[in-house]
Amino acid sequence: MKTSRILFVDDDKDILMMVEQYLQMQGYDIVTVNSGLKALDMIKDQDIDIVFTDYKMPEFNGLELLAAVKKYKPEVEVIVVTGYGSMESAIQAMKFGSYDYLQKPFKLDHLKLIIDRITDEKKVKDKASLIRKRGRERHKFEGLVGISARMQQVYELIETVGRQNPMVLIQGESGTGKELVARTIHQLSERRENAFVPVNCSGITEGVPAEQMVGHVTALMQKVHGGTIYLDEIAELAPSLRLSILQALEGQQNAKENATRVIAATGKELSDVIASGALKKDFFDMLNAIVIRMPPLRERLEDLCLLINHFVHQACAKGNRRIIGVSPDALDILMSYHWPGNLIQLQNVIERALALGVEEAIQPGDLPAEIQTFSTISKMS
């Protein structure tokens, strides 16, 4: 894959000189301009892959440049650089399609982290496109079930990153299967013979000494020794422990080839997590991860029949029972429900029905009252 060409836009010549010198020393193809209008002309006429633009500039500001770039060349990734404390402008930029944001004064190595993350994601997308061209439409991938377009994209990403070694950040609501994705990535990798260790970050409480936490995490990574650590709900990590985990991750990144792989997950939108301060920007940059977004069940209802069949077979096999079905009326109710608990809730509904002694098919009366009520209210409205 060709080297990404980077454009940095700022009306401060000192910043342009500093950035250009640093990125050239790092081996990047970098060009700088001091005007948003000049930048737009260059983007229209030349091959530019990544744009860093200052938010506050005369004549044509960073937000206007972002909007124009997304109009003319939506494939170009734009990162908006904001002044210190300008969180509102950063959030606005993210809503307009900014890939990320930087706050001044920024560390030069943060530029490198963002560029490398975009480059890694581009490699994954390119490989995913090749996989897509094979025309394979899978209804199941390892333990994951679904034929929807959203799940096909997830399968492609998993298949690609499983055989590489980037850090991975999985975003999705509770119950969407984030840990199952992490385990699947581990099983597809060359690390499959080593341990997979899940860590619930929300269960790590305040009051643990920093030295003890760094030592604990470092020892855990050494114990896994080339396996995978899964940091679940990383945004829930107690604030006083973030620095400790960050230091352990920095040591992990500097380790050799047999270093432990880190896969993290959060149930919150990434932009909301950063904007709220629940996860600091430097922590997110440190992960430098490929992002896999797990769709909620309500956004992949075309998978519902497959999932119901999957969970019915699982439950019947577990209870050594013959396979039962779902009546058309019950299926209509299930299809109209909004599934706030996602896959876990659906699985519980199926297992509950079988526990009630269903013999032939699950009927509307075998479903939880809140699901039946929701369906009734939906029809009335």
TANOR-V332134 format. One record per residue. N is the residue number from 0. RES is the residue in one letter. NEAR is the number of other C-alpha atoms within 8 Angstrom. Layout:
n=N res=RES near=NEAR
n=N res=RES near=NEAR
//
This chain:
n=0 res=M near=3
n=1 res=K near=3
n=2 res=T near=6
n=3 res=S near=10
n=4 res=R near=12
n=5 res=I near=13
n=6 res=L near=13
n=7 res=F near=13
n=8 res=V near=15
n=9 res=D near=15
n=10 res=D near=9
n=11 res=D near=7
n=12 res=K near=8
n=13 res=D near=6
n=14 res=I near=8
n=15 res=L near=14
n=16 res=M near=8
n=17 res=M near=8
n=18 res=V near=10
n=19 res=E near=11
n=20 res=Q near=8
n=21 res=Y near=9
n=22 res=L near=12
n=23 res=Q near=10
n=24 res=M near=7
n=25 res=Q near=6
n=26 res=G near=6
n=27 res=Y near=11
n=28 res=D near=10
n=29 res=I near=11
n=30 res=V near=9
n=31 res=T near=10
n=32 res=V near=13
n=33 res=N near=12
n=34 res=S near=12
n=35 res=G near=16
n=36 res=L near=9
n=37 res=K near=9
n=38 res=A near=12
n=39 res=L near=11
n=40 res=D near=8
n=41 res=M near=8
n=42 res=I near=10
n=43 res=K near=8
n=44 res=D near=6
n=45 res=Q near=6
n=46 res=D near=6
n=47 res=I near=11
n=48 res=D near=10
n=49 res=I near=13
n=50 res=V near=13
n=51 res=F near=12
n=52 res=T near=14
n=53 res=D near=13
n=54 res=Y near=12
n=55 res=K near=7
n=56 res=M near=12
n=57 res=P near=6
n=58 res=E near=6
n=59 res=F near=10
n=60 res=N near=12
n=61 res=G near=13
n=62 res=L near=10
n=63 res=E near=8
n=64 res=L near=13
n=65 res=L near=14
n=66 res=A near=10
n=67 res=A near=9
n=68 res=V near=13
n=69 res=K near=11
n=70 res=K near=7
n=71 res=Y near=7
n=72 res=K near=8
n=73 res=P near=8
n=74 res=E near=6
n=75 res=V near=11
n=76 res=E near=11
n=77 res=V near=14
n=78 res=I near=13
n=79 res=V near=17
n=80 res=V near=13
n=81 res=T near=14
n=82 res=G near=9
n=83 res=Y near=7
n=84 res=G near=5
n=85 res=S near=9
n=86 res=M near=7
n=87 res=E near=6
n=88 res=S near=9
n=89 res=A near=12
n=90 res=I near=10
n=91 res=Q near=8
n=92 res=A near=13
n=93 res=M near=12
n=94 res=K near=7
n=95 res=F near=9
n=96 res=G near=10
n=97 res=S near=13
n=98 res=Y near=8
n=99 res=D near=8
n=100 res=Y near=12
n=101 res=L near=9
n=102 res=Q near=11
n=103 res=K near=8
n=104 res=P near=6
n=105 res=F near=7
n=106 res=K near=6
n=107 res=L near=8
n=108 res=D near=6
n=109 res=H near=10
n=110 res=L near=8
n=111 res=K near=9
n=112 res=L near=11
n=113 res=I near=10
n=114 res=I near=9
n=115 res=D near=9
n=116 res=R near=11
n=117 res=I near=9
n=118 res=T near=9
n=119 res=D near=10
n=120 res=E near=9
n=121 res=K near=8
n=122 res=K near=9
n=123 res=V near=11
n=124 res=K near=9
n=125 res=D near=8
n=126 res=K near=9
n=127 res=A near=12
n=128 res=S near=8
n=129 res=L near=8
n=130 res=I near=10
n=131 res=R near=9
n=132 res=K near=7
n=133 res=R near=6
n=134 res=G near=6
n=135 res=R near=7
n=136 res=E near=6
n=137 res=R near=8
n=138 res=H near=8
n=139 res=K near=9
n=140 res=F near=8
n=141 res=E near=5
n=142 res=G near=7
n=143 res=L near=8
n=144 res=V near=11
n=145 res=G near=12
n=146 res=I near=12
n=147 res=S near=9
n=148 res=A near=6
n=149 res=R near=8
n=150 res=M near=11
n=151 res=Q near=12
n=152 res=Q near=9
n=153 res=V near=11
n=154 res=Y near=9
n=155 res=E near=11
n=156 res=L near=12
n=157 res=I near=11
n=158 res=E near=10
n=159 res=T near=11
n=160 res=V near=11
n=161 res=G near=13
n=162 res=R near=9
n=163 res=Q near=7
n=164 res=N near=7
n=165 res=P near=8
n=166 res=M near=11
n=167 res=V near=12
n=168 res=L near=13
n=169 res=I near=14
n=170 res=Q near=15
n=171 res=G near=15
n=172 res=E near=12
n=173 res=S near=8
n=174 res=G near=10
n=175 res=T near=13
n=176 res=G near=9
n=177 res=K near=12
n=178 res=E near=8
n=179 res=L near=9
n=180 res=V near=10
n=181 res=A near=11
n=182 res=R near=9
n=183 res=T near=12
n=184 res=I near=12
n=185 res=H near=14
n=186 res=Q near=10
n=187 res=L near=10
n=188 res=S near=10
n=189 res=E near=8
n=190 res=R near=11
n=191 res=R near=10
n=192 res=E near=6
n=193 res=N near=10
n=194 res=A near=11
n=195 res=F near=11
n=196 res=V near=8
n=197 res=P near=8
n=198 res=V near=8
n=199 res=N near=10
n=200 res=C near=13
n=201 res=S near=11
n=202 res=G near=5
n=203 res=I near=8
n=204 res=T near=7
n=205 res=E near=7
n=206 res=G near=4
n=207 res=V near=8
n=208 res=P near=6
n=209 res=A near=9
n=210 res=E near=7
n=211 res=Q near=8
n=212 res=M near=12
n=213 res=V near=12
n=214 res=G near=8
n=215 res=H near=8
n=216 res=V near=10
n=217 res=T near=10
n=218 res=A near=8
n=219 res=L near=8
n=220 res=M near=12
n=221 res=Q near=10
n=222 res=K near=6
n=223 res=V near=14
n=224 res=H near=11
n=225 res=G near=12
n=226 res=G near=15
n=227 res=T near=15
n=228 res=I near=14
n=229 res=Y near=14
n=230 res=L near=13
n=231 res=D near=13
n=232 res=E near=13
n=233 res=I near=12
n=234 res=A near=10
n=235 res=E near=8
n=236 res=L near=11
n=237 res=A near=11
n=238 res=P near=6
n=239 res=S near=8
n=240 res=L near=12
n=241 res=R near=10
n=242 res=L near=7
n=243 res=S near=12
n=244 res=I near=11
n=245 res=L near=10
n=246 res=Q near=9
n=247 res=A near=11
n=248 res=L near=10
n=249 res=E near=9
n=250 res=G near=8
n=251 res=Q near=11
n=252 res=Q near=7
n=253 res=N near=6
n=254 res=A near=8
n=255 res=K near=5
n=256 res=E near=4
n=257 res=N near=7
n=258 res=A near=13
n=259 res=T near=13
n=260 res=R near=10
n=261 res=V near=10
n=262 res=I near=13
n=263 res=A near=12
n=264 res=A near=14
n=265 res=T near=15
n=266 res=G near=9
n=267 res=K near=10
n=268 res=E near=9
n=269 res=L near=8
n=270 res=S near=8
n=271 res=D near=8
n=272 res=V near=12
n=273 res=I near=11
n=274 res=A near=9
n=275 res=S near=7
n=276 res=G near=7
n=277 res=A near=10
n=278 res=L near=10
n=279 res=K near=8
n=280 res=K near=7
n=281 res=D near=7
n=282 res=F near=10
n=283 res=F near=9
n=284 res=D near=10
n=285 res=M near=10
n=286 res=L near=10
n=287 res=N near=11
n=288 res=A near=9
n=289 res=I near=11
n=290 res=V near=8
n=291 res=I near=10
n=292 res=R near=8
n=293 res=M near=13
n=294 res=P near=11
n=295 res=P near=10
n=296 res=L near=12
n=297 res=R near=8
n=298 res=E near=6
n=299 res=R near=11
n=300 res=L near=8
n=301 res=E near=7
n=302 res=D near=11
n=303 res=L near=10
n=304 res=C near=7
n=305 res=L near=10
n=306 res=L near=10
n=307 res=I near=11
n=308 res=N near=9
n=309 res=H near=9
n=310 res=F near=11
n=311 res=V near=13
n=312 res=H near=9
n=313 res=Q near=8
n=314 res=A near=11
n=315 res=C near=12
n=316 res=A near=9
n=317 res=K near=7
n=318 res=G near=6
n=319 res=N near=6
n=320 res=R near=7
n=321 res=R near=6
n=322 res=I near=7
n=323 res=I near=11
n=324 res=G near=9
n=325 res=V near=9
n=326 res=S near=10
n=327 res=P near=6
n=328 res=D near=8
n=329 res=A near=12
n=330 res=L near=9
n=331 res=D near=8
n=332 res=I near=12
n=333 res=L near=8
n=334 res=M near=8
n=335 res=S near=8
n=336 res=Y near=9
n=337 res=H near=6
n=338 res=W near=9
n=339 res=P near=5
n=340 res=G near=9
n=341 res=N near=14
n=342 res=L near=10
n=343 res=I near=9
n=344 res=Q near=11
n=345 res=L near=11
n=346 res=Q near=10
n=347 res=N near=8
n=348 res=V near=10
n=349 res=I near=12
n=350 res=E near=11
n=351 res=R near=8
n=352 res=A near=12
n=353 res=L near=9
n=354 res=A near=7
n=355 res=L near=7
n=356 res=G near=6
n=357 res=V near=11
n=358 res=E near=5
n=359 res=E near=6
n=360 res=A near=9
n=361 res=I near=13
n=362 res=Q near=10
n=363 res=P near=10
n=364 res=G near=6
n=365 res=D near=9
n=366 res=L near=12
n=367 res=P near=8
n=368 res=A near=6
n=369 res=E near=6
n=370 res=I near=11
n=371 res=Q near=12
n=372 res=T near=8
n=373 res=F near=9
n=374 res=S near=11
n=375 res=T near=8
n=376 res=I near=8
n=377 res=S near=8
n=378 res=K near=6
n=379 res=M near=5
n=380 res=S near=4
//
